[in-house]
Amino acid sequence: MPGRNKQETSDLLFIYGRQPVWEALRSGIRIRRLILAKGTTGSLLSRVRNAALRNNVPIIEVGKNDLQKFVGAVVHQGVAAEVTASFYLNREEFYRIVQTKADPLLLILDQIQDPHNLGAIVRTAEIAGVDAIVLPEKGSAAINATVVKTSAGAVFNMRFFRTPSLTEEMGAISEQGVWIAALVPGSDQTIFHSDLTGSLALLVGNEGQGVRKNLLPLCAFKMTIPQFGKVNSLNASVSTAVALFEAVRQRRFRN
């Protein structure tokens, strides 16, 4: 099987925005320092400061313009943090979830390259209760500050697994009894007529090419989102949200 058996290394990065920093503090990851812009106020910012104090996180106060030296010209909302986080599961950890979780719900992302799309997908996946997200090592956006911000900090509550070969990994996942459903345009089968209960992995393609053709034979079935307007496509994050919450409806709100 492809993938790593060793523990993934931790990433050091600056994150920004009140909700992402708050979620980082709540998740228990290591925060090296909290950086606040002088004169910035707000209830969530007060909670961020108090949580940092309780956890003995060093707090630095700087001018608003000086904060941009750490995070660049972004909408930082007066707060940033330097964090050390290990976002990725190793092989053993990932397959422990697949094997021990009752009816796992996985998300396989085929080369999602836009970090804003990836962040939006992660946010939806966390809310929908996805157990883990599978990403290829090559051709996918990395988890960076943009992804953290767009996900509103959901990355800190989501589990990720990277693989050097999505083709081989999908075969290994299928061998564990997980059905892989590809979300593609033009299929005769809609998401509303598909069985999305049980052990399931939703495969979503990238923004431009969709799911790569060599991955489709590895899927148990293909399905589409019916569309009735003149615009002929949804972006990857919206499509993922629609399909995931149809799965949630079927799995949690059965008649």
C-alpha positions as CSV (number, residue, x, y, z in Angstrom):
1,M,0.0,0.0,0.0
2,P,1.2,3.6,-0.6
3,G,1.5,6.2,2.0
4,R,3.5,6.9,5.1
5,N,3.8,4.7,8.2
6,K,5.9,7.3,10.1
7,Q,4.4,10.2,12.0
8,E,3.9,13.2,9.8
9,T,6.1,16.2,10.7
10,S,4.5,19.3,12.2
11,D,4.0,22.5,10.2
12,L,4.9,25.9,11.5
13,L,2.8,28.7,10.2
14,F,1.2,32.0,11.0
15,I,-2.6,32.0,11.0
16,Y,-4.9,35.0,11.2
17,G,-8.5,36.0,11.8
18,R,-10.5,35.8,15.1
19,Q,-12.4,32.6,14.4
20,P,-9.4,30.6,13.1
21,V,-7.2,31.6,16.0
22,W,-10.0,30.9,18.5
23,E,-10.5,27.4,17.0
24,A,-6.7,26.8,17.2
25,L,-6.8,27.7,20.9
26,R,-9.8,25.4,21.5
27,S,-8.2,22.5,19.6
28,G,-5.2,22.3,21.9
29,I,-2.5,22.5,19.3
30,R,0.7,24.2,20.2
31,I,0.6,28.0,19.8
32,R,4.0,29.6,20.1
33,R,2.7,33.2,20.4
34,L,-0.4,35.3,20.0
35,I,0.0,38.6,18.1
36,L,-2.7,41.3,18.7
37,A,-3.1,44.7,17.1
38,K,-3.2,47.4,19.6
39,G,-6.7,49.0,20.1
40,T,-8.6,46.1,18.6
41,T,-11.6,45.1,20.6
42,G,-14.5,42.6,20.4
43,S,-16.1,39.8,22.5
44,L,-14.4,37.0,20.5
45,L,-11.1,38.8,20.7
46,S,-11.5,39.0,24.5
47,R,-12.1,35.2,24.6
48,V,-9.0,34.6,22.4
49,R,-6.9,36.7,24.8
50,N,-8.3,35.0,27.9
51,A,-7.8,31.6,26.5
52,A,-4.2,32.4,25.6
53,L,-3.5,33.7,29.1
54,R,-5.0,30.5,30.6
55,N,-2.8,28.4,28.4
56,N,0.4,30.4,29.1
57,V,0.7,31.5,25.4
58,P,3.0,34.5,25.0
59,I,1.0,37.6,23.9
60,I,2.6,40.3,21.8
61,E,0.9,43.6,21.0
62,V,1.9,45.5,17.9
63,G,0.5,48.3,15.7
64,K,-2.0,47.3,13.0
65,N,0.4,47.9,10.2
66,D,3.1,45.9,12.0
67,L,0.8,42.9,12.2
68,Q,0.9,42.7,8.4
69,K,4.6,42.0,8.7
70,F,3.7,38.6,10.1
71,V,0.8,37.6,7.8
72,G,1.0,39.9,4.8
73,A,-1.7,42.1,3.3
74,V,-4.7,40.1,4.4
75,V,-7.8,40.9,6.5
76,H,-6.4,39.7,9.8
77,Q,-9.1,41.2,12.1
78,G,-6.4,42.4,14.5
79,V,-5.1,39.0,15.5
80,A,-2.6,36.4,14.4
81,A,-0.9,33.4,15.9
82,E,2.2,31.3,15.2
83,V,1.2,27.7,15.5
84,T,2.8,24.3,15.3
85,A,0.4,21.7,14.0
86,S,0.5,18.2,12.6
87,F,-2.4,18.2,10.2
88,Y,-1.9,14.8,8.7
89,L,-2.5,11.3,9.9
90,N,0.0,8.6,9.2
91,R,-1.1,5.4,7.5
92,E,-1.8,3.4,10.6
93,E,-3.9,6.2,12.1
94,F,-6.0,6.6,9.0
95,Y,-6.8,3.0,8.5
96,R,-7.6,2.6,12.2
97,I,-10.4,5.1,11.6
98,V,-11.6,3.3,8.5
99,Q,-11.6,-0.1,10.3
100,T,-13.0,0.8,13.6
101,K,-15.5,3.6,12.9
102,A,-19.0,2.4,12.3
103,D,-20.0,3.4,8.8
104,P,-17.2,5.9,8.2
105,L,-17.8,8.9,6.0
106,L,-14.7,9.8,4.0
107,L,-14.0,12.6,1.5
108,I,-11.4,12.0,-1.3
109,L,-10.3,15.2,-3.0
110,D,-8.7,14.8,-6.5
111,Q,-6.3,17.6,-6.9
112,I,-8.2,20.5,-5.4
113,Q,-5.7,23.3,-6.2
114,D,-7.4,26.5,-5.0
115,P,-6.7,27.0,-1.3
116,H,-10.0,29.0,-0.9
117,N,-11.9,26.0,-2.4
118,L,-10.1,23.6,-0.1
119,G,-10.8,25.7,2.9
120,A,-14.5,26.0,2.1
121,I,-14.6,22.2,1.5
122,V,-12.9,21.5,4.9
123,R,-15.4,23.8,6.7
124,T,-18.3,22.0,5.2
125,A,-16.8,18.5,5.8
126,E,-16.2,19.3,9.4
127,I,-19.8,20.5,9.9
128,A,-21.1,17.4,8.1
129,G,-19.2,15.0,10.3
130,V,-16.7,13.7,7.8
131,D,-14.3,11.3,9.5
132,A,-11.2,12.0,7.4
133,I,-10.2,13.8,4.1
134,V,-7.8,12.0,1.7
135,L,-5.5,14.2,-0.4
136,P,-2.9,13.4,-3.0
137,E,0.6,14.6,-2.1
138,K,1.0,16.1,-5.6
139,G,-1.4,18.4,-7.4
140,S,-3.3,19.5,-4.3
141,A,-3.3,22.8,-2.4
142,A,-1.3,22.6,0.9
143,I,-2.9,23.4,4.2
144,N,-1.7,26.9,4.7
145,A,-2.9,30.1,6.3
146,T,-5.4,30.8,3.5
147,V,-7.0,27.3,4.0
148,V,-7.1,27.8,7.7
149,K,-8.8,31.2,7.3
150,T,-11.3,30.1,4.7
151,S,-12.2,27.1,6.8
152,A,-12.8,29.3,9.8
153,G,-10.4,27.1,11.7
154,A,-12.2,23.9,10.9
155,V,-8.8,22.4,9.8
156,F,-7.9,22.0,13.5
157,N,-10.9,19.7,14.0
158,M,-10.5,17.7,10.8
159,R,-8.2,14.7,10.1
160,F,-6.3,14.5,6.8
161,F,-4.4,11.7,5.1
162,R,-2.0,12.3,2.3
163,T,-1.0,9.6,-0.2
164,P,1.5,9.5,-3.0
165,S,-0.9,7.5,-5.2
166,L,-4.6,8.2,-5.1
167,T,-5.2,5.3,-7.5
168,E,-3.6,2.8,-5.2
169,E,-5.1,4.3,-2.1
170,M,-8.6,4.1,-3.5
171,G,-8.0,0.4,-4.1
172,A,-6.9,0.0,-0.5
173,I,-9.9,1.9,0.8
174,S,-12.3,-0.2,-1.2
175,E,-10.7,-3.4,0.2
176,Q,-11.8,-2.2,3.6
177,G,-15.4,-2.4,2.5
178,V,-15.9,1.3,1.8
179,W,-17.9,2.2,-1.3
180,I,-16.5,5.1,-3.3
181,A,-19.0,7.3,-5.0
182,A,-17.7,9.7,-7.7
183,L,-19.4,13.1,-8.0
184,V,-19.4,13.8,-11.8
185,P,-21.5,15.8,-14.2
186,G,-23.8,14.1,-16.6
187,S,-24.3,10.8,-14.8
188,D,-27.7,9.1,-15.2
189,Q,-27.8,8.6,-11.5
190,T,-28.4,11.6,-9.2
191,I,-27.3,12.0,-5.6
192,F,-30.9,11.8,-4.6
193,H,-31.3,8.3,-6.1
194,S,-28.0,7.0,-4.7
195,D,-27.5,5.1,-1.5
196,L,-25.2,7.2,0.6
197,T,-25.5,5.2,3.8
198,G,-23.0,2.7,5.1
199,S,-19.2,2.9,4.7
200,L,-18.8,5.6,2.1
201,A,-16.1,7.8,0.5
202,L,-17.2,10.7,-1.7
203,L,-14.7,11.4,-4.5
204,V,-14.7,15.0,-5.8
205,G,-12.6,16.3,-8.7
206,N,-10.8,19.6,-9.1
207,E,-12.1,22.9,-10.3
208,G,-11.2,22.6,-13.9
209,Q,-10.9,18.9,-14.9
210,G,-13.2,17.2,-12.5
211,V,-12.4,13.6,-11.4
212,R,-9.6,12.2,-13.5
213,K,-10.7,9.4,-15.8
214,N,-8.3,6.8,-14.4
215,L,-10.0,7.0,-11.0
216,L,-13.5,6.4,-12.2
217,P,-13.1,2.6,-12.7
218,L,-12.2,2.4,-9.0
219,C,-15.5,3.8,-7.9
220,A,-18.6,1.7,-6.9
221,F,-20.8,4.2,-8.7
222,K,-21.0,7.6,-10.2
223,M,-23.6,10.3,-9.5
224,T,-24.5,13.8,-10.4
225,I,-26.2,16.8,-8.9
226,P,-29.3,17.6,-11.1
227,Q,-29.3,21.2,-12.4
228,F,-32.2,23.2,-13.9
229,G,-30.7,26.6,-14.7
230,K,-28.7,27.9,-17.6
231,V,-25.3,27.8,-15.8
232,N,-24.0,24.3,-16.4
233,S,-21.7,23.8,-13.4
234,L,-21.2,24.3,-9.7
235,N,-17.8,24.9,-8.2
236,A,-16.1,22.2,-6.3
237,S,-16.8,23.5,-2.8
238,V,-20.6,24.0,-3.5
239,S,-20.9,20.6,-5.2
240,T,-19.2,18.9,-2.3
241,A,-21.5,20.7,0.2
242,V,-24.7,19.6,-1.7
243,A,-23.5,15.9,-1.9
244,L,-22.3,15.7,1.7
245,F,-25.5,17.0,3.1
246,E,-27.5,14.6,1.0
247,A,-25.4,11.9,2.6
248,V,-26.1,13.4,6.0
249,R,-29.8,13.5,5.3
250,Q,-29.8,9.8,4.4
251,R,-27.6,8.7,7.2
252,R,-29.1,10.7,10.1
253,F,-32.7,11.5,9.1
254,R,-34.1,8.3,7.8
255,N,-37.9,8.0,7.6
